[in-house]
């Protein structure tokens, strides 16, 4: 089936493991010997009339903390095992190498900061940061399930931590780690079945928001952000989100400051959020690494959630790497993939990820993108969404799941993406599912992938394609099981090997192909990710040296699928 290119239809553990990460560039670990003060806060043992500078004479409330203006290098520590009600307003900045830190002391459970626990109405965020930077927040439990209205705050919004750059100056130097952010919901939910209302929902566990620039001269951005080792669960939409709103001024849009920069999201666990676990919108140089995305688009508090979300979602961003992530059981009537490359992106590298049971798409790439590289990933049981079936969240889906979905969808009008590379991935279509294929784009390459349809599964029975004036470069793929000729005939050199896989999936390693089967005659010429070996991507190889399982690639020229296993001697 061939549509027009202009077609508008878009068809564990609680605390994650600790890591050590070189963040000297963020200016957070280069402490010097200038004097600083540590303040202590205990809701059980403190008094706001105390000096607060010792554990034996702590302050009592968040309100007392808010009345103080701290200096670079100062620390504010909340006592473990205690609970604190109200909004923490951070009203001062640190310096490079001397951030202001907010953390905990003691050996009990993490202290709880709950914006929704006050009696005078519930603020939109539990921690508010407006136009301040060089800040470090760690070892706290943050909640904000809003129930009471507060004048000046929208009933539709809620955040755990909200960092706002309103355009006064550049902001930089943030580190948030070892936090638990949970139960973040608004007072009222919007109509999630209407696209406009869906796009207006910004509820987030940890959110960075930069206002749009009026002109190139006054453009500002937020940069050098490191979010790691956090647990984020049960929110109305996002787990972690960063958004630099695009300028309406043409000159400003051409400026690098129309993007937030150097955004690292590493080793976090995000589960049971109503939307996507991570959003990068208006980001230049973003790294998404080693995260776990579990049940995005969840039906937790369904009247207050959007109930639609992918593990991670990129929009209007440039120079992004997503690697070594796990995305499981994303749900929703639209999107809801492991990783979702929306429209208006450039230079996106998605590699070494594991996707399982996401009902949207195995690979989702929308319109007006350029240089999207998707390699060495494993997708199992993705793309199972069916149309015309009543949804758990209400209504019926009009968007069938797909194993590969390259769509021209963009706003305000469709624009086919170009320079798309999908190679050396393994796609497993699980029993009793019939995901579709859609390939609509320019200069699309689909090389050396392994497609496996299990018993009673069918792949590509409905295949939609349009090369938009450029030939599809599809070659050297392996097809196992009931793969429709509608799809396999597009391959210039298809292979149909007799390979048996265990139907009882026991993990990605069960999909490693013996090397004698895995080697094809076509050797891939790897496309370029332009920022490899530079800056926050200093550990990203220009040319990959290992497969999904860590096996060296030099011994497997022409590898098919995401990775191989060596034959028994």
N, C-alpha and C positions, 0 to 999 in steps of 0.2 A: 504494500500500500504506500502511495507516495503523496504526501500533502504538499501544499505550497509552502515555500520557505517562510512566508508571512503568517502562517497559521498561528493564531493567538491562543490555541488551546494547549495548556500545559498538562499535555496528557501525562562477706568481706569484713573488712574490719572497720570499726567506727573511725579511728584516726589513721589516715594513710601513713605509709612508711616515710621516715625522714630522709632527706637527701642533702647533699652538699653541692652547691651550684656556684660557679664563678660569677659574681654580680658586682665586681668592682666598678664596672661601667655604670651601675645604677647608683653608685655613691652611697652605699648603705653599710658597708662593712669596714670602711677605712677610718675607724674611730681615732681621734687624737686625744690629747691630754687636757683639753680645756675643761673647766669645771662644769659639772652638770649635777642635777638633783633628781633623786628618785622619790616619788610620791606614792603612798599606799592608801587603798580604799577598801573598807570592809563594811558591808551593810549590817553585819551582826555585832561587830566589836567597835565600830568607829563612831566618832562625833565630828560633825562638820566644823566645830570650834577648835579641833586639834590642829597642830601644825601639819600633820599628814606626812611628815618626812621620815617616819620610822614605822615598822610593822606593829609596834606596841602602841602607837598613837595615830592610827589612820583616820582619814576622812570617812564619812559614812555614805554619801550619796553621789550620784552622777551630777546632780545640780551643783554641788560644791566644786566638782571638777570643772564644770562649764564656766564657773566664775573666775577661774584662774587662766592666766596667759603664760604658757610654758616657753622655755628657751631651747635652742638647738642642743641636742644631747640629753635632754630630760627624759625620764621614764615615768609613766603612770601605770601602777600595777594594781589590779583588782584581785581580792583574795579568793582563792579557789574554794569551791563549795558554797559561795555566797551568790545571791541574786540581786540584780540592780534594775530598778524600773526607770523608764524615761529615755529620752534621746541624748546621746553623747554628741556634743557639738565641738568639733576640733577647730579651734580658732587661731592657730599659729602654725608656722612652718619651721622645719628644721633646716639644716644646711647639708651640702654634699659631705658625706662622711660623718655627719652628726644629726641623724634623723631624730625626731621626737617619736618615742615608742610607747605603745599602749599594749600591755600584756597582763600576766597574772603572776601571783606568788603563792606559795603553799603547795601541798602535795595531795589535795583532794580533787574532786571533779572540777572541770573547767568552770570558771565563774560565768554566770548567765547575765547577759545584758539584753533586756526585753523592752523594746520601745512600746509595746502594746500593754504593758503591765501598769501604766499610770492611771490615775483616776480623772484626769482633766482632758481626756481626748487623746487619740493616738497619732503621733507624728508619722510622716510618710516614711521615714527611715530611722533605724535604731542608731546608726552612726552617720553623722552628716559632716561632709568636708566640702567647703566651697572656697575655691581659689587659694588653697594651701597645699604644700607639697613637702617632699622629703619626710615621709611618714612611714612608720612601721607598725603594723597591727598583728598580734599573734596570740595564740593560746587563750582564746575566748570562745564562748558559745553565744551566738547572736540570734535573736528571734524577733519577729514582728508580725504577728497575726492580728491585724487591726480589726477592732470591733466598734470603736467609738469615733465619730467624726471630730475633726479639729479644724477650726476656722483657718483658712489659708492653705489647706491641704486637700488634694483631690481624693475622693472616696474610692477612685478606681486605681490608685497607685499604692505600692508598698515596696520597700527595699530593706535589706539588711544593712549594707554599707552603700552609701551613695556619694560618689566623688563628682563634683560639678566644676567644670571650667567654663565660666561665663564670658570669657573673652578678654579678661584684664591683662593676662600675661601667659607665657608658656608655663606649664607645670611639669615637674619631673621627679623621679625618685620615690616610687611607692613599692613597698614589700608587704604583702599580706600572706601569712602562712600559719599552718597548724590551727586553723579556725574550724569550728562547726557552725554553719549558718543553716538555720532550719525554720520551718513553719512561717514563711513569709507570704502573706496573703492580703489582698485589699478588702475593704469593707463591702464593695460591690464589684461584680464581674460584668464585663461588657458582653455583647452578643457575639460569641465566638464563631457563629455560623456566617457572619457577614465579614467579608475581607477587610473593609475599611475599619471596622471595630477591632478586628484581630490585630491589625497593624498598629493600633493605638495603645495596645497593652504593653507596658514597659516593666511590669513587676519582675524584680530580680533579687537574687541573693547578694551578689557583689556587682556593682555597676559603676562604670565611668562614662560620663556624659560631657561632651565638649560642644558648645554652642557654635552655630554656623557663623562664618566670618562675613562681614559686610563688604570688605575689600581686601585686596592682596596686602596692602600696607598694614592693616591691623589684624592680619591672620595670626592665630595662635593655635597651639596644639598641646596635648599631654603626651608624655613619653617616659620611657624607662620604667616599666611596670612589671613586677614579678609576683605572680600569684601561684603559690605552690603548697602542696601537702594539706589541702583543705578538704573537708567533707561538707558538701552542700546538698540538702535534701528538702523535699516538700516545699516548693514555691509555686506561685501562680503561673509563672512563665519561665524565665531564664534562671540558670544557675549563676553564670558569670557572663557579663556583657560589657562591651566597650563600643561606644558609638560617637564618632565625630560627624556631626551633621554637615552635609555638603553645602558649600557656599553657593549662593545664587549669582555671584559675580564670576564671570568667565575667567578673569585673570587670577582670582583667588583659587579657583578650582584647579588651575595649573600649578599652584604652589604646593610644595611638599607639606606645608603646614595645614593643608586641607585634610590631612590624615593624622591620627594619633600614631605614635611610632614606638617600636621596640617593646612589644607586648608579649610577655612570656607566660603561658599557662601550662604548668608542669606538675605531674603526679598528684592531681586532684581526683577525688571521687565525687561524682554527681549522680544523684538518684531520685527518682520519683518527683521530677519537676513537671509542671504542666505544659511547658514548651521545650525549647532547646536547652541543652546543658551549657553550651558556650556559643555566644554570638560575637563575631568580629565584624564590625561595620565601620568603614572609613578608617582602616588600619593599614599602615605601611610597615612592613617587617613585623610579622607575628609568628610566634612559635607555639604550637600546640603539641605537647609531647608527654607520653606516658600516662595519660588520663584514662579514667574509667567512666563511661556514660551508661547508666543503667536506667531503663524505663523512662526515657524522655517522652513527653506527651502523656504523662500519667493521669489517671482519673482520681487523683487525690483532691479533695474539695472541688468536685466538678463544676459547681456553680460559680466558683471564683477562679477557675483556671481556663486556659485556652484549649487544653487537651489536644495539642498538635505540636510536634517538635522533633527535630533531628538531634542526633548526638551533638554535632557541631554545625555551625551555619556561618558561611562567609558571604558578605555582600559589600560591594564597592570597596574592595580591598586589594592590596598589591603586595607581592613578595611574602607569601605565607607558606609555612611548612607545617604539615600535620603528620606526625609519625608515632608509631608504637602506642597508639590508642586502642581501646576496646569500646565498642558501642553495641549495646544489647537491648533488644525489645523496645525500639522506638515505635510510638503509636500516633495515629491521627488520620483524619480524612484526606489530608494532602501532605506533601513533603514526607517527613518522618522517615528519613534515611539515616544511615550511620553517620555520614558526613555529607553535607549539602552545600554545593558550590552554587550560590544564587547568581544573579546577573551583575555585570559591571565589575568583574575581577580580572586581575592580570598576574601571571606568574604564581600559580598555586601548585604546590607539590604535595601530593597525598601518597604516602608510602608506609609499608610495614604495619598496617592497621588490620584489626580483626573486627568484622561486622557479623552480627548474628541476630536473626529473628527480628529484623527491622522491617516493618510492613510497607514502607515506602519503596525505595529503590536501592539496588546494590551499589550503583554508581549514579549520582544525580548531578548533572551539570546543566545549568540553564543558559540564558542568552547573553550576548555581548561580552563574552569572556575571551581572553587570549592567553595562550601558553598554559594550559592546564595539564599537569602530568599526574597520572594515576597508575601506580605500579607497585608490585609486590604486596598486594593486599589480599586478604581472604574474606570472602563473603559467603555466608551459609544461611539459607532460609530467608533471605531478604526478598522484598518485592511481592509479598503474598497478598497484598490488599486487593479485594474484589469490589466491583461496583454494584450498585443496586441493592446492597445489603445494609440493613439498619445498623447504625453505628452505636457502640456503647455510650458515647457522649451525646447521642441524638442525631437525627438526620441520616442521610444516606450519602456515601462517597460517590463522587463522579470521576475519581482519578484512580485508575488501576495501578497496581504495583508493577515495577519494571526491574529487570536485572540491570540493564543499561538504559539510562534516560538522558539523552543529549537533546535539549529542547531549545528553541529560539526565544522562549518566553523572556521578555524584558518589559520595562515600563519607560516611556509611554507607549512604545510599539515594539513588536518582535524584531530582534536582531540576531542572526545566527552567530554562534561562537566560532572561533577559528583557532587552528593549531591545538588540537586536542589529542593527547597521547594516552591511550589506555592499553597497557601491555604488561605481560607477566603477572596477571592476577588469576586467582582461582575463584570461580563462582560455582556454588553448589545450590541447585534448585531442589528443595526438599519435597517429599511425597505429598501428593494431592494439591499441588499448587501449579499455576500456569502464568508466570510472570511474562510481561510483554517486553519488547525491545523497541526503543525509539532512538534513531540516529539522525538528527537534523543539524548540519553544521558544515563548515568549510575546513578543508585540510584536516580531516579526522583520521587518526591512525589507530587501528585495533590489531595488535600483534601478539602472538605467542601466549594467548590466554588459554586457560583450561576451563571449559564449561561442562559441568556434570549434572545431568538430570537424573535424580533418583527414581525409584520405582513409583509408578503412577504420577509422575510429574512431567510437565511439558514446558519447554523453553521456546519462546519466539514464535508460537503459533500465530500471534499477531505481531507483525514486524512493520514498523513505520520508518521510512527513510527518505531523506532528500539531501543530496550532497551540495546543494546550493551553488552549482556551477563548478565545483571542484570534485575530482574523483575520490571515492572512499579508498583508503589504503588499508585493507583488511586482509591479513595473510598469516599463515602459520599457526592458526588456532587449533586446539584439540577439542573435539566434541564427543562426549560420552553419554549414552542413554538417549532418551527421546528428545532430541533437539530438532526443531522443525527445519525443513529445508528452506523455508522462507528466510531463515536467518543464516544457516550454514552456507547457502549458495552464494552469499555475498563475499565469502572468503576465496581468494585467488588460489590458495594452496591449503585446503582444509585437510585435517587428519581425523580419522575415526578409530582410535585405538581401542583394543579390548582391555580395559583396565577396570578392575573390580574394587570398589571402595566399601568399607563397612557401613551399612545403612544406619547403624547405631552410632551416631556421631560422638566421639569421645574427646574432642578437642581438635584444634587446628593441625596438630602433628599427624593426625590420622589421614590428612589430605595431602601429605607429602608424597610425591610420586617417585618411585624408584628411578634412579638416574638413567637406567637403560631405556625407560619410556620417556623420560622428561626432555631429552635433548632433541631439538629440531634443527634443521639445516640453516634456518635464518638466524643471523646474528644481529642483535638490536644495536642501532646507533642511538645512544642515549641523548635525549633532548637536554637543553641547557636550562638549569635553574640559575639565574644570573647572580644571586647573592650567596651561592655556596662558598664555604670557607671564609666568610666575612662576617664580622660583628656577631650578633646573636646566633648566626648560622655557622660559626667557625668549626663546629663538629659535623656539619653536613657535607658529605663527599660530593665532589663535582660529578663523579661517575660512581654509581653504587658498586660496592665490592662484595656484598653478601646478599643472600636471598632472604625471604621472610623468616626462615628458620635459623639464620646465621651461618649458613653454609657458604663457603667461598664461591664466587661466581666465575673465577678464572678457570675452575675445573669443570664448568658446565656451560660452555659456549653454546648459545642457541637454546637456552633453558625455556621450557614451556611451563606455564603456571607460576604460582607465587614462590615455589621452592621444591626441593627434592630431598629424598633420603637415600643414603648409600645402600646398595644391595648387601645382603649378608654374605660373608665370605664362604 
